[in-house]
Amino acid sequence: MRISLEIKGLFVALALTFTATGAQAIEEASSIAHGGRLYDKFWGENKLATPTTTHSAYANKAAKYDKDASWRCKECHGWDYKGKDGAYGSGGHATGIVGIQGAAGKSPEAIIAIMKNKTHGYGDAQLSAQDIHDLALFVSKGQVDMTKYIDYAAKKAKGDTVKGEGYFNTICANCHGTDGKKITNAPPLGSLQNPQEMIHKVLNGQPGQNMPALRLLDPQIAVDLVAYMMTLPEK
């Protein structure tokens, strides 16, 4: 009887541990997704005033993506987090700046120190203590290897469009419409044609909007969704 009680107590302890771990994982995923939206556009996420100056570290002063765009982490480091070694290695978004891949796995504290240094200059005016923690957590734990899910030469997501259509119609169509054009103050989804950006937004959500973040789901679901969305009407 005593052994039985001890085993029962062990199972209860394990169940409590798994429950706590699961809750912790969910909370962390939420923070990472929030960090991903801040990486996209921090002032849009936090309903702050749009920056009117060009970030001092922005390396492409002649480009049309200066001023507010230069304050978006993605503008220098890319939607694929590879910077000069990724999709932003050439073209109008190229800055020659390295990506954030080297910071993957580092402690949030170390990453926060980098974001607050003289080069980056992010302080309380841009990010609260919780914001900068979540952004650092995204950099540390939230990066996805886009090369695994995107054919860079073809600029297409390596997804199943049939599965993607099912996901889209049950998750996204209520807001975006089955043709991706229901939200009239945004471009049609089919016009984006940027799989790196689209995967990032599907995983983390749209800054300042009620778009669900699919961060806790298998990344392939996001890839299938994007593969389908890229077949939607562009106009």
N, C-alpha and C positions, 0 to 999 in steps of 0.2 A: 504493500500500500504506500509506504514511504517513497519507494522508487517511483511509483506511478505519480505521486504528488510532485516529486522533484522534476520528472519529465514534463508534467503539465505546466509547472512553473517556468521551465525552460522555454516551452512553446509560447507561453504568454509573453515572456521577456523578448523572445525573437520577434513575435508579432508586433510588439510595441516598438522595437528597434526598426523594423522594416517600415512601419507606419511613419515613424519620425523621419526616417531616411527619405521616404517618398515625399513627405511634406517639404522637407528641406530641398529636395531636388526640384520640386515644383516652384518653390520660392526662388531658387537660384536661377531657374530657367526664365522666370518672369523678369528678374533683374537683368539677365543677359539680353533678353529681347528689348527691354527698355534701353539698355546700353547700345544696342544695334540701331534703335531709332535715333538716339543722340548722335551716333556716328554718321547717320544719314543727314540730319538737320536739327541741331539742338534747339534752335529758336522756334522752329515749328512744333517740336514736341512740347516745349515748355511755354508756348504762347508768348514769347519775348519779342522785342522789337528786332526787326531785320537789321543785321550789321550794314553799315554804310561805307565802311572803309575796307581796304584790302589787307588781309592778314600779312604781317611783316615777313613771315617765312615763305609766303607763296612765291614760287620760283618762275612762274610763267606770266610775268607782268604784262606782256603784249597780248595775252589771250583774252577771249571774251568771257572767261569764267573767273574773273577777278571779283572784287567787292564782296558781296555776301557769299557767293559760291566758294570763295577761297577759305571761308571759315568752316566749311563742311569737311569733316575728316575724309570722307570718300573722295573729295576732289583731288587731294594729294596722294592718298594711299590706295585709292581705287575701290570699286565695288567688290573686287576679288581679293582685296587686301594685299596685293602684290606690288603696288606702286609702279615703278619704272620697269619692273619685270613681268608685268601683267598686261591686261587689256588697255591700260592707260600708258603703256610704254611708248606709244606714238599717237599722232593725231592731235586734235585741238585740246584734249585734256592732259597731254603729256607735260610733266613738270620735272622729270628726272629724279624725283624723290623716292626713296626706298619705301617698301611696304611695311606692314606691321607684323608680318609672319614671324619675325625674329623675337617678338614679344610674346608669342603664344606659349602658354605654360608658366610664364613668370608670375610672381605674386602681384596682386592688385596694387599693393603699396609701392612696389618698384615702378609700376606703370604710371601710377598717379604722380610720382615724382617727375617722370618724364613729361607728362602732360602739363605740369605746372612750371616746367623749366623755362628759361629765357626764350628758347626757340618757339615752343608751343604757346606759352603765355595764357593758358586757360585758368581763370580764377572764379571768384564768387559771382562776378558779373555775368558769366556765361553758364556756369555749372554749380549747382549746390553740392554739398558734401555727398549726398546720396547719389546725385547724378554722376559725379566723377568716379565714385566707387563702381556704379553699374557700368559705366563706359569702360573702365579698366577691367572689369570682370568679363565684358564682351570681348575685349582684346585678348585677354588671357585664355578664356574658355569657349568663346562663341564663334571663332573663325571656322569657316567651312572651306575645304579644298575644292575650289570651283573647277579645277582642271579634271576632277573626277566626274563631274556632272555636266560639263559643257564642252562641246567641240569648238575650240577657239577659232579654227580655220573657217568653219562653216557658220560660226556665230549662232549656234543652235544648242538648246538644252538636250541632253541625252535622256529624254523621257518618253514614256508611253502616252501618246496623245489620247488613246481610247480611255485609259484609266484617268488621265488628266481631265477629260471632259466630265466624267462622273464626279470627280472631286470638285471641279469648278461649279457644276450645276447644283451641288448640295452645300457647298461652303461659301462660294463667292457670288453666285448669280443674283442672290436676293438684293445685294447692294449694287453690283456692277451691271446687272442685266445679262441675259444669256449671250448677247453680242459684245459685251464689254464696254458698252457706250452709255449706260444708264446714268452714270455720274457725269453731269454736264459741265461741271467746273473743272474737270480734269480731262486729259486727252484719252481717246479710246485705248483700252489695254493693248489691242492689236497693233497700235502704232509705236509702242515702246521699243520692241525688237532689240532689247538689251538684256540678254539672259542673266548676266551677273547681277545687274540692278534688280531684276525681277525676283530672282531667287532670294536675294538679301531681304527684299521687302516682304515676300511671302513668309519667310522664317521669322521676321522681327516685327512686321506691321508697318503702317504708314505713320510718320511723325504727326502727332496731334490729332489723329483720327481714331475711330473705333474699330479699325480693321483688326481682325484676329491675327495673332502671331502663332504660326505653326511650329514653333521652336521645339516642342516636346515630341513631335511626330517624326517618323522616319524621314530623313532629308529627301529620299527618293520621291515622296509624295509631293513635296514642293517642286521638285524637278519635273515630275509628270504634269503638274499644274502649269508650270511655265511653258513646257513644250506645247501644251494645248493652247494656252493664251496667245502664243506667238502665231497661231493659225487664225485668230479672230480678225475681223475686218479692221483695216488700218484707218478707215475714214467712216 
